[in-house]
Amino acid sequence: MKRRSFIKVAGLLYAYSLFAKCGAFAAAMPGRVIEAVRGGFYPGKIKRLDLKAIAKQGEWKG
Amino acid sequence: MDIQCELCPRGCLVKPGQSGDCRIRVNIDGKLLAVTYGFPCAMHVDPVEKKPLFHFMPGTKTFSIATAGCTMHCKNCQNWEISQSPPHLVDAYQVLPEQLVQMAIRYECPSISYTYTDPAAYYEYALDCSIKAREAGLKNILVTAGYINRKPYRQLCRYTDAATIDVKAMSDKFYRDVCGSTLAPVLDTVVSTKEAGVELEVSNLVIPTLNDSDAMLSAFVKWVKENLGKDTPLHFLKFVPYYLMRNLPPTSEETMGRARDIAKAAGMEYVYVGNILNEQWTCTFCPGCGSELVRRHNMVMMENHLNGGKCPKCGKKIYGVWK
């Protein structure tokens, strides 16, 4: 089975298992399937947004 | 089906499942998608002077972002860990354009800067953020190397208020050897920016033995004066060894002074030297009477004597946006 077809079939299974409240089955899916279904296609890791860290200012602050 | 990308002069022919040279645009099921759209990997609150931008809203903060990837591959890149890495190796935040604008407002930044890597690479995200920022009354700043096609760039310029463009050297060989690109499209971008009415400043990183000769510096200054005007702010930046160019020493203060002297002798009115702690080289002087107008120290504006964008002594109008 081609990779894309696998993702599609597995994605449908994943969505159905969530709908049917089979959490354990959904959690057992490969990570790439879960990522594909959840939308947003950034291929890397998503960082937690820490607003305080972003606002931190350096030595330049006058 | 292969797709031809028309964003930058490289014109990558992208095969299904593969990315272009910028590593951002991927051919997914026959559509070219920017995988870093909405996923900035760097977000900081910077002084606008850090861009470097000395003639645009001095003393203000700017909300600065970047995503992974770049249209150029400079061997001396100082942000190479994000610009030269494929997105799947760079951790990112998930921030939609609307959220980004809200964050800039929350941190009292009157502008958003698209910087660190290159907005030419994360074009779609920069464009949408610029549109949303403009709607919210914020200014947009591009910090770019200018390696982008004219048509998409003009579209981006419609929402851009200020730009700093880095011209690496006046040599196509330099661009091919050091940056993996070409010179002509960059010069075209610089001219397009001026034509679009965007507040423009030009920078040049002076690298020992590669682009620090008198001939190279003079050619750069001459081109800027003839094509952009003598009132265009020029920034000569000191090279610091990074990435694949750690074999060269940092640029000496003497060389930076020589670059400044060449530009001054050619008649350029606003010449600055960056990455060096020398107050005299980062101050703005009136080209008319020579009085000190804006004093800066290590990227911080200390004093601003301008009166409505004019010299308080002789009344000469100073290039830039000063409100």
Contacts between the chains, C-beta under 8 A, distances in Angstrom:
chain1	res1	chain2	res2	distance
A	4	B	29	7.7
A	40	B	38	7.3
A	40	B	39	7.9
A	40	B	94	6.5
A	41	B	28	7.4
A	41	B	33	6.9
A	41	B	35	5.8
A	42	B	35	6.1
A	42	B	36	6.8
A	42	B	38	7.7
A	42	B	39	4.3
A	42	B	87	6.6
A	42	B	92	6.0
A	42	B	94	7.2
A	43	B	35	5.9
A	43	B	86	7.8
A	43	B	87	5.4
A	43	B	88	3.7
A	44	B	39	7.7
A	44	B	68	7.4
A	44	B	87	5.3
A	44	B	88	4.6
A	44	B	89	6.4
A	44	B	90	5.4
A	44	B	91	6.0
A	44	B	92	5.9
A	45	B	91	4.5
A	45	B	92	7.5
A	46	B	39	7.5
A	46	B	91	7.3
A	46	B	92	6.3
A	46	B	93	7.1
A	46	B	94	5.4
A	47	B	91	4.7
A	47	B	92	6.3
A	47	B	93	5.3
A	49	B	93	5.1
A	49	B	94	7.5
A	49	B	95	7.1
A	51	B	103	7.3
A	51	B	106	7.6
A	54	B	43	5.0
A	54	B	44	6.7
A	54	B	45	6.9
A	54	B	103	7.3
A	54	B	107	7.5
A	55	B	45	6.0
A	55	B	107	5.4
A	56	B	45	7.8
A	57	B	45	5.9
A	59	B	298	7.4
A	60	B	46	7.8
A	60	B	47	4.9
A	60	B	49	7.9
A	60	B	50	7.1
A	60	B	298	6.7
A	60	B	299	5.1
A	60	B	300	5.1
A	61	B	300	7.9
A	62	B	59	7.6
A	62	B	300	4.6
A	62	B	301	7.3
A	62	B	302	7.4
